[in-house]
């Protein structure tokens, strides 16, 4: 119900008969990729799926979701007033209205999203909707907002949060291919492979500085060569024109041996070209970025570096087999927009004495020595269960594992998924986080989750 949290019954999917869905995803590159499970859940025989996304991402959306009708909307990149923005999007809004969707999935709590969703009867809008002029949330995204106040125990990947806006999302393993490290026996002829190095995320707090990233890239390339048998493998620097200064800093920080193997590809390709290029790589070394999510969507193995403002259990690469080096000091996770009071202590594990040795081992598919790593660093490997994405701890200690498992069991049950779990019952604090008096107050908005 709207206003009530209840267990979802697993019943008929909306795509079982002719059905038109509209997904409103006006956030950025990575968010568009992370909408995949929802988009593919809504597709099927007789189904018509429409996607409203930022105009700059329309080409990529067409590659990711060829079965969908793409509606480009001007959502980013300008300094227009709300009125000017609505006027600029008038034609796009009219085309979206003409789709006459049976269900609208509004994924972002933003003014433009609400303006678009308000063109339709609130009874068909899922996620974030407007009632009597108030901006409101359905019970399921309300759960997501509540969980965001306890980020260390985060039990739900964003891909799965959005997927469960719909009834009966497709199985997690059907979303993206799993990551497989290539060996000489499995490599396709003509695939030269190599290491992709994503230089930076949107915020500097999510990115390793060049003097830390360059040695890590050298170690990862060593592992790629050992695994693939490609002695001439290169490291390719990836980013937009804005990252060209970072590419120069990387080359200055690189050893002579690494520098001669580096090829700077910053600013050389659009998103479609990037997707094509990522397909051929052995491994992508990256912070939490849209490029990371795109690589995972293509099944290209990812080795992600998450400083404490990025939290793998929230936005880690989706799919099995991807690796995440998660920095987890006591202050983690934090907000990158706020000044760090701890002098970026989350960066220290990436400079530990035996860290690079273990990076090479992980990239080669060999065992990592957890006893050689700092206590505040975890190595995670992507795995999946009946609810969605999760991670196995290969090295380090996750102090929140038991509470996370307990929360995951409960939220999965809310969506009609029963997980086998040895987790303890929710403690009183987490119970009060999940369930509140307002969830049982009458009258409910309506009888649906």
C-alpha positions as CSV (number, residue, x, y, z in Angstrom):
1,X,0.0,0.0,0.0
2,X,1.0,3.6,-0.4
3,X,1.8,4.6,3.2
4,X,2.0,0.9,4.3
5,X,4.9,-1.5,4.0
6,X,3.6,-5.0,3.2
7,X,4.9,-8.2,1.9
8,X,4.6,-8.4,-1.9
9,X,2.9,-11.4,-3.5
10,X,4.7,-12.8,-6.4
11,X,2.0,-12.8,-9.0
12,X,1.4,-12.0,-12.7
13,X,4.1,-9.9,-14.3
14,X,2.9,-6.7,-16.1
15,X,4.5,-7.9,-19.3
16,X,2.4,-11.1,-19.5
17,X,0.0,-9.3,-21.9
18,X,0.1,-6.2,-24.0
19,X,1.4,-3.5,-21.7
20,X,3.1,-0.2,-22.1
21,X,5.7,1.0,-19.5
22,X,7.5,4.3,-19.1
23,X,10.7,4.5,-17.1
24,X,11.8,8.1,-16.1
25,X,15.6,8.0,-15.5
26,X,16.9,11.5,-15.7
27,X,20.1,11.0,-13.6
28,X,23.6,10.4,-15.1
29,X,25.6,7.9,-17.0
30,X,26.1,5.3,-14.3
31,X,22.4,5.5,-13.2
32,X,21.3,4.8,-16.7
33,X,23.3,1.6,-16.8
34,X,22.1,0.6,-13.3
35,X,18.5,0.8,-14.6
36,X,19.1,-2.4,-16.6
37,X,17.4,-4.9,-14.4
38,X,14.2,-2.9,-14.3
39,X,14.2,-2.2,-18.0
40,X,14.7,-5.8,-18.9
41,X,12.1,-6.9,-16.5
42,X,9.5,-4.7,-18.2
43,X,10.4,-6.1,-21.7
44,X,8.9,-9.2,-23.1
45,X,6.3,-10.5,-25.6
46,X,3.7,-7.9,-26.2
47,X,5.4,-5.3,-24.0
48,X,6.2,-1.8,-25.1
49,X,8.9,0.0,-23.0
50,X,9.6,3.7,-23.2
51,X,12.6,5.4,-21.5
52,X,13.0,9.1,-20.7
53,X,16.6,10.0,-20.2
54,X,19.0,12.9,-20.5
55,X,19.5,13.8,-24.1
56,X,23.3,13.4,-23.8
57,X,22.8,9.7,-23.0
58,X,20.2,8.9,-25.6
59,X,22.7,7.2,-27.9
60,X,24.0,5.0,-25.1
61,X,20.5,4.2,-24.0
62,X,19.7,3.0,-27.5
63,X,22.7,0.6,-27.3
64,X,21.9,-0.6,-23.8
65,X,18.1,-1.0,-24.4
66,X,17.5,-1.6,-28.1
67,X,14.0,-2.9,-27.3
68,X,12.9,0.4,-25.8
69,X,11.7,3.7,-27.4
70,X,14.1,6.4,-26.2
71,X,12.8,9.9,-25.3
72,X,15.7,12.4,-25.0
73,X,15.0,15.1,-22.3
74,X,17.2,18.1,-21.5
75,X,18.0,17.4,-17.9
76,X,21.6,18.3,-17.4
77,X,24.3,20.6,-18.7
78,X,22.5,24.0,-18.7
79,X,21.7,26.9,-16.5
80,X,18.1,27.3,-17.5
81,X,15.4,28.3,-15.1
82,X,12.7,25.6,-14.3
83,X,10.3,27.5,-16.7
84,X,12.9,27.6,-19.5
85,X,13.7,23.9,-19.0
86,X,10.1,22.9,-19.2
87,X,9.7,25.0,-22.4
88,X,12.7,23.4,-24.0
89,X,11.3,20.0,-23.2
90,X,7.8,20.7,-24.4
91,X,8.0,18.5,-27.6
92,X,9.7,15.7,-25.7
93,X,7.1,15.8,-23.0
94,X,4.3,15.7,-25.6
95,X,5.9,12.6,-27.2
96,X,6.1,10.9,-23.9
97,X,2.5,11.7,-23.1
98,X,1.4,10.2,-26.4
99,X,2.9,6.9,-25.4
100,X,-0.1,6.5,-23.0
101,X,1.7,4.2,-20.6
102,X,-0.1,1.7,-18.4
103,X,2.6,2.1,-15.7
104,X,5.2,4.8,-15.1
105,X,8.3,4.1,-13.1
106,X,9.7,7.4,-11.7
107,X,13.2,6.7,-10.4
108,X,14.5,10.0,-9.3
109,X,13.3,12.4,-6.5
110,X,13.9,15.5,-8.6
111,X,11.7,18.4,-9.8
112,X,11.9,17.5,-13.5
113,X,11.1,13.9,-12.8
114,X,8.0,15.0,-10.8
115,X,7.0,17.3,-13.6
116,X,7.1,14.5,-16.1
117,X,5.4,11.9,-13.9
118,X,2.6,14.4,-13.0
119,X,1.4,14.2,-16.7
120,X,-0.1,10.9,-15.8
121,X,-2.7,9.7,-13.2
122,X,-1.0,9.1,-9.9
123,X,-2.5,5.6,-9.8
124,X,-0.2,4.5,-12.6
125,X,3.0,6.1,-11.2
126,X,5.4,3.9,-9.2
127,X,8.3,5.2,-7.1
128,X,7.9,9.0,-6.6
129,X,4.5,10.6,-7.2
130,X,2.5,13.7,-6.5
131,X,-0.7,13.7,-4.5
132,X,-2.6,17.0,-3.8
133,X,0.6,18.9,-4.6
134,X,2.8,16.9,-2.2
135,X,5.8,15.0,-3.5
136,X,5.6,11.5,-2.0
137,X,7.2,8.1,-2.1
138,X,5.9,4.6,-2.5
139,X,6.6,2.3,0.4
140,X,9.5,0.5,-1.4
141,X,11.6,3.6,-2.2
142,X,10.7,4.8,1.3
143,X,12.5,1.7,2.6
144,X,15.5,2.7,0.5
145,X,15.5,6.2,2.0
146,X,15.4,4.7,5.5
147,X,18.3,2.3,4.8
148,X,20.4,5.2,3.5
149,X,20.6,6.5,7.1
150,X,22.5,3.3,8.0
151,X,24.9,3.1,5.1
152,X,27.4,0.8,6.8
153,X,24.8,-2.0,6.8
154,X,23.5,-1.2,3.3
155,X,21.8,-4.4,2.2
156,X,20.6,-3.5,-1.3
157,X,22.4,-2.6,-4.6
158,X,20.9,0.3,-6.4
159,X,20.2,-1.9,-9.5
160,X,18.0,-4.1,-7.3
161,X,16.3,-1.2,-5.5
162,X,15.1,0.1,-8.9
163,X,14.4,-3.4,-10.3
164,X,12.0,-4.1,-7.4
165,X,9.8,-1.0,-8.4
166,X,8.2,-3.6,-10.7
167,X,6.6,-6.9,-10.0
168,X,8.7,-10.0,-10.6
169,X,12.0,-8.6,-11.9
170,X,14.1,-10.9,-13.9
171,X,16.6,-13.1,-12.1
172,X,19.8,-11.2,-11.2
173,X,22.0,-13.6,-13.3
174,X,20.0,-12.7,-16.4
175,X,20.9,-9.0,-16.2
176,X,24.6,-8.9,-17.2
177,X,27.1,-11.6,-18.1
178,X,29.4,-12.5,-15.3
179,X,33.0,-11.5,-15.3
180,X,35.5,-14.0,-16.5
181,X,39.3,-13.4,-16.5
182,X,40.6,-14.5,-19.8
183,X,43.3,-17.1,-20.2
184,X,45.2,-18.2,-23.3
185,X,42.7,-21.1,-23.6
186,X,39.6,-18.9,-23.5
187,X,40.8,-15.8,-25.4
188,X,39.1,-15.1,-28.7
189,X,41.5,-14.9,-31.7
190,X,42.5,-11.3,-32.5
191,X,41.6,-10.0,-29.0
192,X,44.7,-8.2,-27.8
193,X,43.1,-7.4,-24.4
194,X,44.9,-5.2,-22.0
195,X,44.1,-3.1,-19.0
196,X,41.7,-0.1,-19.0
197,X,42.5,2.5,-16.4
198,X,39.7,4.9,-15.6
199,X,41.5,8.0,-14.3
200,X,38.7,9.7,-12.2
201,X,35.2,9.7,-11.1
202,X,32.9,12.8,-11.0
203,X,34.3,13.8,-7.6
204,X,38.0,13.8,-6.6
205,X,37.2,12.1,-3.3
206,X,36.2,9.0,-5.3
207,X,39.5,8.8,-7.2
208,X,43.0,7.7,-6.5
209,X,45.7,10.4,-7.0
210,X,48.1,9.7,-9.9
211,X,51.0,8.8,-7.5
212,X,48.8,6.0,-6.0
213,X,47.0,4.9,-9.2
214,X,50.0,4.5,-11.4
215,X,51.8,1.9,-9.2
216,X,48.4,0.1,-8.8
217,X,47.9,0.1,-12.6
218,X,51.4,-1.4,-13.1
219,X,50.6,-4.2,-10.6
220,X,47.3,-4.9,-12.3
221,X,48.9,-5.0,-15.7
222,X,51.4,-7.4,-14.4
223,X,48.6,-9.7,-13.3
224,X,46.8,-9.3,-16.6
225,X,49.9,-10.4,-18.5
226,X,50.4,-13.4,-16.2
227,X,46.8,-14.5,-16.6
228,X,46.3,-13.8,-20.3
229,X,49.8,-14.7,-21.6
230,X,49.8,-11.5,-23.6
231,X,53.3,-10.2,-23.0
232,X,52.7,-7.1,-25.0
233,X,49.5,-6.0,-23.3
234,X,49.0,-2.3,-22.8
235,X,47.4,0.0,-20.2
236,X,44.8,2.3,-21.8
237,X,44.0,5.6,-20.0
238,X,40.3,6.3,-20.2
239,X,38.4,9.5,-19.6
240,X,37.0,12.6,-21.2
241,X,38.9,15.6,-22.4
242,X,38.6,16.9,-18.8
243,X,40.8,14.1,-17.7
244,X,43.7,14.9,-20.0
245,X,45.6,16.7,-17.2
246,X,45.2,13.6,-15.1
247,X,46.6,11.5,-17.9
248,X,49.7,13.7,-17.9
249,X,50.0,13.4,-14.2
250,X,49.6,9.6,-14.4
251,X,52.5,9.4,-17.0
252,X,54.7,11.5,-14.8
253,X,54.0,9.2,-11.8
254,X,54.5,6.0,-13.9
255,X,57.7,4.0,-13.9
256,X,59.6,4.0,-17.2
257,X,58.6,0.4,-17.7
258,X,54.9,1.2,-17.3
259,X,55.0,4.4,-19.3
260,X,56.2,2.6,-22.4
261,X,53.1,0.4,-22.2
262,X,50.6,3.2,-21.7
263,X,48.3,4.5,-24.4
264,X,46.4,7.7,-23.6
265,X,42.8,7.4,-24.9
266,X,41.3,10.2,-23.0
267,X,38.9,12.3,-25.0
268,X,39.2,10.0,-28.0
269,X,35.8,8.3,-28.1
270,X,32.1,8.9,-27.4
271,X,30.0,6.6,-25.2
272,X,29.3,4.2,-28.0
273,X,33.0,4.0,-28.9
274,X,33.8,3.5,-25.2
275,X,31.4,0.6,-25.0
276,X,33.0,-1.0,-28.0
277,X,36.4,-0.5,-26.6
278,X,35.6,-1.9,-23.2
279,X,34.4,-5.2,-24.7
280,X,37.9,-6.1,-25.7
281,X,39.8,-5.4,-22.5
282,X,41.0,-8.1,-20.0
283,X,40.3,-5.9,-17.0
284,X,39.2,-2.4,-16.1
285,X,40.8,-0.6,-13.1
286,X,38.4,2.1,-12.0
287,X,36.8,4.1,-9.2
288,X,33.0,4.1,-8.8
289,X,32.1,5.6,-12.2
290,X,29.7,5.2,-15.1
291,X,32.5,3.5,-17.0
292,X,32.7,0.9,-14.3
293,X,29.0,0.1,-14.6
294,X,29.2,0.0,-18.4
295,X,32.2,-2.4,-18.2
296,X,30.2,-4.6,-15.8
297,X,27.2,-4.5,-18.1
298,X,29.3,-5.8,-21.0
299,X,30.8,-8.6,-18.8
300,X,34.3,-7.1,-18.9
301,X,36.0,-7.9,-15.6
302,X,36.2,-4.9,-13.2
303,X,38.7,-4.2,-10.4
304,X,37.2,-1.3,-8.6
305,X,38.9,1.0,-6.0
306,X,36.3,2.3,-3.5
307,X,37.4,5.0,-1.2
308,X,35.0,5.4,1.8
309,X,32.6,7.8,0.1
310,X,31.7,5.0,-2.3
311,X,30.3,1.8,-0.7
312,X,30.3,-1.4,-2.7
313,X,27.1,-2.7,-1.2
314,X,25.2,0.3,-2.5
315,X,26.7,1.0,-6.0
316,X,29.3,-1.8,-6.6
317,X,29.7,-3.4,-10.1
318,X,26.7,-5.6,-10.9
319,X,27.4,-9.2,-11.8
320,X,29.4,-12.1,-10.6
321,X,33.2,-12.2,-10.4
322,X,34.0,-8.4,-10.3
323,X,36.5,-7.4,-7.7
324,X,36.3,-4.4,-5.4
325,X,39.0,-3.0,-3.1
326,X,36.9,-1.4,-0.4
327,X,38.5,1.0,2.0
328,X,36.6,0.7,5.3
329,X,38.0,2.8,8.1
330,X,35.8,3.4,11.1
331,X,34.5,6.6,9.6
332,X,33.2,4.9,6.5
333,X,31.1,5.4,4.5
334,X,31.1,9.2,4.2
335,X,29.7,11.9,2.0
336,X,32.1,13.1,-0.7
337,X,30.5,16.5,-0.7
338,X,31.5,17.1,2.9
339,X,35.0,18.1,3.9
340,X,37.0,15.1,5.3
341,X,37.9,15.6,9.0
342,X,40.3,12.6,8.9
343,X,42.8,13.6,6.3
344,X,41.6,11.0,3.8
345,X,42.6,8.1,6.0
346,X,40.7,5.9,3.5
347,X,43.5,6.4,1.0
348,X,46.2,4.9,3.3
349,X,45.4,1.2,2.6
350,X,46.2,1.7,-1.1
351,X,49.8,2.7,-0.2
352,X,50.4,-0.3,2.2
353,X,53.7,-2.1,1.7
354,X,52.3,-5.4,0.3
355,X,49.2,-4.0,-1.3
356,X,50.6,-4.0,-4.9
357,X,51.8,-7.6,-4.6
358,X,48.2,-8.6,-3.8
359,X,46.8,-6.4,-6.6
360,X,48.9,-8.4,-9.1
361,X,47.7,-11.6,-7.6
362,X,44.0,-10.7,-7.8
363,X,44.4,-9.5,-11.4
364,X,46.0,-12.8,-12.2
365,X,43.3,-14.8,-10.6
366,X,45.5,-16.0,-7.8
367,X,44.8,-16.1,-4.1
368,X,45.2,-12.9,-2.1
369,X,47.0,-12.9,1.2
370,X,44.6,-11.2,3.6
371,X,47.2,-11.2,6.4
372,X,49.4,-8.9,4.3
373,X,46.7,-6.3,3.9
374,X,45.7,-3.4,6.3
375,X,42.8,-4.1,8.6
376,X,40.8,-1.3,7.0
377,X,40.9,-2.8,3.5
378,X,38.5,-5.5,2.2
379,X,38.7,-7.4,-1.1
380,X,35.2,-8.2,-2.3
381,X,34.1,-10.4,-5.2
382,X,30.6,-10.0,-6.7
383,X,28.1,-12.8,-6.2
384,X,24.3,-13.0,-6.4
385,X,21.4,-14.6,-4.6
386,X,17.6,-14.7,-5.2
387,X,17.2,-11.0,-4.4
388,X,20.1,-9.5,-6.3
389,X,23.7,-8.4,-6.0
390,X,25.9,-9.1,-3.0
391,X,29.6,-9.6,-2.4
392,X,31.8,-12.3,-0.9
393,X,34.7,-11.2,1.3
394,X,37.9,-12.6,0.0
395,X,40.2,-10.6,2.4
396,X,39.6,-8.4,5.4
397,X,36.9,-8.3,8.0
398,X,33.4,-6.8,7.4
399,X,32.2,-5.8,10.9
400,X,28.7,-5.1,9.5
401,X,28.1,-8.5,7.8
402,X,25.6,-9.9,10.3
403,X,23.4,-6.8,10.5
404,X,23.6,-6.4,6.7
405,X,22.5,-10.1,6.2
406,X,19.6,-9.6,8.6
407,X,18.4,-6.5,6.9
408,X,18.8,-8.1,3.5
409,X,16.6,-11.1,4.6
410,X,13.9,-8.7,5.7
411,X,13.8,-6.4,2.7
412,X,13.9,-9.4,0.3
413,X,10.8,-10.8,2.1
414,X,9.1,-7.5,1.6
415,X,9.5,-8.1,-2.2
416,X,8.3,-11.7,-2.0
417,X,11.8,-13.3,-2.0
418,X,12.8,-15.7,0.7
419,X,16.5,-16.0,1.3
420,X,18.2,-18.8,3.1
421,X,20.2,-17.0,5.8
422,X,21.9,-17.7,9.1
423,X,21.7,-14.1,10.1
424,X,20.4,-13.2,13.5
425,X,17.0,-11.5,14.0
426,X,16.9,-7.8,13.5
427,X,18.0,-6.0,16.7
428,X,15.7,-3.3,18.2
429,X,17.5,-0.5,16.5
430,X,17.3,-2.0,13.0
431,X,13.7,-3.0,13.6
432,X,12.8,0.6,14.4
433,X,14.7,1.7,11.3
434,X,12.7,-0.7,9.0
435,X,9.2,-0.5,10.5
436,X,7.5,2.6,11.8
437,X,4.1,3.5,13.2
438,X,3.2,5.5,10.1
439,X,3.4,2.2,8.1
440,X,0.1,1.1,9.7
441,X,-1.7,4.4,9.9
442,X,-5.0,4.7,8.1
443,X,-6.1,5.5,5.5
444,X,-3.5,4.0,3.2
445,X,-2.9,5.7,-0.2
446,X,-4.0,2.5,-1.9
447,X,-3.5,-1.3,-1.7
448,X,-0.2,-1.7,-3.5
449,X,3.4,-1.6,-2.6
